[in-house]
Amino acid sequence: MPSAVAELLQLVETSLDDDKAENVVVIDLAGKTEIADFMVIANGGSNRQVGAMADHLQRKMKAIGIKGIRAEGLDNCDWVLIDAGDIIVHLFRPEVRDFYNLDKMWIGPAPKPASEPGPESGRESTSGAMA
């Protein structure tokens, strides 16, 4: 892992710990997608806490020179997504996290490429998984 990515991941984890985030999960996206290197998912106990965690993360990222940070969901703060390029952070209220269940979607094994035949049909079954 490049040192800049490691530094950013450490910043995210430390900031979430400082803000008392709950159920923090770091997912290594290598081999699963090219959208980012890591995804971090965490809970805040209320909309206010989720919003504060998002604000603190963005300020700290900007302070170390991360450019082009994008955030979605700040109006409602049920689910805030922060895209820092190499790392994507999802901050949820617990009920919203349970509903969308991103953890399960991204932690499972990476699907085989279409060129690798799966069992029986020649392709691996993707039932129940989102593309």
N, C-alpha and C positions, 0 to 999 in steps of 0.2 A: 504494500500500500504506500503510495507516495506520501512524503512527510506533510504536505499541505492538506491532504485528505485526512490523515491521522490527526493533525492539529485541529481541523474543523470538527471532526467527530468527537474529540476530547472536549472541545468547547461546548458542543451541543449537550453531551452527557453531563458535564459539570453544571451548566446553566440549568438543565432540567432538575438535577439533584438539588441545587441551591433553591429552586422554586418549589420543591416538595412535589414534583411530578410523581405519579403512581404508575405502576406496571409498565416501566420503560423497557421496550424491546428494540434491539438493534438487529437489523436484518442485512446480511451481506448479499448484495444483488448480483454478484459475479456469476455469470453463466445463466442468469435468469432473465435479465434485461439489460439494455444499454442506456436506459434513461438516467441512471445514477449508479454510484458505487455502493451506497448504503441508504437504507430507509430506517428512520427512527420513528417509533410509534409510542405515544405516552398519553396518559390521562391527566386531566385536571378535575378537581371536584366540583367546579362550577364554571359558568361562562366567564365570570370575572377572572378566575385563576387561569383558564385557557388563554384568555386575551392577554393577561399579564405575562405568561410564559412566552407567548408569541412575540410580544413587544420586546422583552428582555433578550430573546434569541436574536431578533433582527438587529437590535442595537449592538450586541456583542459581535455579531458577524461583520457588521459594517466597521466596527472599531478595529478589526484585524485585517481590513482591506478587501473583504469579499464584495464583489460587485454584481449587479444584476439580480439581487435577491427578489424573488416574487412571492407574494403571500395572497392567499384566497381564504375567504370565510371570516374575515375580521369583523364584519358587520354583526354577525350573529354569535360567533365564538362557540358554536356547538362542535364544529370541526374546522380547524385551521390547518391549512397546508402551507408549508414554507419550502420553497424550492431554492436551494442554494447551489444548484448545479450538481456537484458531486454527491451531495446529501439532500435527501428529501425528508422533511419532518412533518408528521401528522400528529396534531394535538387534538384530543377528543374529550368530550364529557363521557363518562363510562357507558351510559345507555346508547349513545351514538356509536361508540366503538364496538359495542356488542352487536349492534344492528348490522354494521357494514363488515365486520369481521375481517379486516385487512390482514391481520396476523396470519390467519389460516391460509388465506389466498397466496401470500408471499413466502411463508416459511416452508411450505411443501416442496418436494423435489422439483427440479426444473424439468419441464416436459422435453421429451426427445424431439429432435428436429424431424421434419417430415421425411427426410432421406433415410432415417433409421426406422426400420419396420418395428412395430409394436406387436403385441400378442394377437394372434388369429387374423384380424382384419387387415393387417399390414400397417395399421396406424394405432398409436396409443389412444385409448379412450380419454376424452376430456370432459366427460359428463360431470356436471356440478362445478366445473371450473369456469371462470370468466376469462375471456381472451383479452 
